[in-house]
Amino acid sequence: MSMLNQSLEVSVRNACPNDAGEIAQVFRDSWRLAYTGILPTPYLDREIMRRDATWWRRAISTERNLLIALHGERIAGYATCGRARGSDRNTGEIYELYLAPVYQGLGIGGHMFEACRATLDGLDLERLIVWALEGNDRARAFYIRCGGRPTRRSCVRLGKALSTRIAFEW
């Protein structure tokens, strides 16, 4: 049965240590899709190798807001969020929001986005910011569909390359 023919039942919860292997796979597959041709290949390969199941188990044990989206029993995606880095105290940030390629375009990203917003609302944060690399057209279009406004650009060093990232704000 194809993915589109199945009913789309999605739940979002906090990640637990047993999720680490599947999150590592989602990270690997989503980063390859999103960043091949945008990030230097050695940097992309190094980041994917670095964020293995062991890395994710450590992240789960220390990160309070590491959420996963489940389609049935399978992890479809993950997100992390909290107080914005390098910003005023009233701003929240979605640090990462990634879906396995097979789940992209089905509405699950919207579930993850809203779960992050609810988490940040619980911290009494008034604004939200998300950064996306300029070449990541899928992410940029997604954040615009979610109501974000591109407000500024900055340069970020990723490996030996400089890339431009765009801030989307709500």
N, C-alpha and C positions, 0 to 999 in steps of 0.2 A: 504494500500500500504506500503511495507517495505521501510525503510530508504534508502537502497541501490538502490532501483528502482527509487527514485525521483532524478530529476536533482539536482546537488549540486551547488546551488547558494549561495555564501558566501559574506558578506560584513563586513567590520570592521569599527567601529566608536568609539568615546569617549563615555564612560558610562555617563548616566544622572540619577538623583535621582529616577526616576520611574523604573529603571533597578534593584534596590537594592534587591528586593525579589527574582528575578530570579538568580541574581549573587550568593546570599546566597545559593540557591538550587544547583547551579553548584558547588560551593565550597564544600558543604556537600557531594554531591555524588562523586565528583572527589577525595576528600580527603579520603573518606571511601575506594574507590577502590585502590587508590595509597598507602595508608599507613597502612591499616589493616594488622597486623602481623609484621610491621616494627616499628611503634611508639607504645609506651605503650597505651593501650586502654583508661585509664583515661585521659591522655593528649589529645589524639585524640578527645574524646567526649567533653572535655572542650573547645578545640579550635573551634570545630564545633558549639557548643552552643554559644560561645562568638561572633563568626562572623555571627550574624543574620542580618536581613534586616536593622535594625537600625545602626549597625556597618558599613554596606556597604554604607548606605546613607551618613554617616559622611566621610567615605573614599572617596567617589565620590566627595564630596564638597571640599576636601583638596588635593586630588591626581590629578595632571595635566595629567598624562599619564596612566590612567586606561582605557584600551581598551576592547571592547567586539566584539566577532564574532557573527554575525547573520546568521542563516539559515532560510530564510524567515523572519518571525517575531519573531522567537524563539532565545533566547540567547544560543549559542552552547558552548561558552567558554569565558574566560576573561584573560587578561594579564596586568601586571604592569611593568614599566621600567623607567629608569632614569640613573643618574650618579652612578657609582659603589660605593657601601659602602666600606669604608676602603681601597680604592685603589687610584691610581693616577688620576689626573683630566682628562686624555685623554681616560678613559675607561668607557663604558656604561655597564649597567647590566639589564638583565631581571630578576626581582625579583620573579615574579610568572607567570606561564602560565599553565592554567588548562582548560580542556574540560570536558563537561558532558560525562559520559561513553558511551552513545548512539552515540556520535559524534566522538569518538576516532577511529583512523585508516582510516578516510575518507579524510585526507588531510587538514582538517581545522586547525590543529596545525601548519602546514607550513604557512598558511595564517597569523596566529597570529604572528608567529616568524618573518616573513618578515615585517609585520606592525610595530612590535617593532624595528626591525633594521632600518626601514625608520624613525621612530620617533627619534631614537638615532642618526642617520645620521644628522638629523636636528639640533642636539646639537653639531655638529662637533666633535664627539667622534671617536677616531681612532681604538679602540679595543672594544671587547664585551666579557663579562663573564656571565656565568649562573652556578648556583650551583644546584646539585641534590644529594639527599641522596643515599648513596651507595646501599641500598637495593631496590631502585626504578628502577628496570630494564627497565620498559617502558620509563621513562624519559631519562635514560642514553642512550638507543638505539636511541631515537628520536633526541637527541642533536648530537650524532655521525652522524646520517643520514643527519642532517643539516650542517655538516662539522666541528663541534666542535672537539677540541682535549682535552682529559683529561690531565690537567697539574699539578694539585696538590690536596692534600687531607687535610682536617682539621676536628677537632672534634667540635661538637656543642651540647649543652645541650638542650634537648627537654623534658620539664617536669623534672622528676628525672633521666632520662636516658641520656647517652652519645651516640651520633650517629656520624657516619663518613659521611662527605659530600665531593663530588668531584666537582672541578671547571672544566668547559668546556670553552675553549677560542677560539676566532676567531680573 
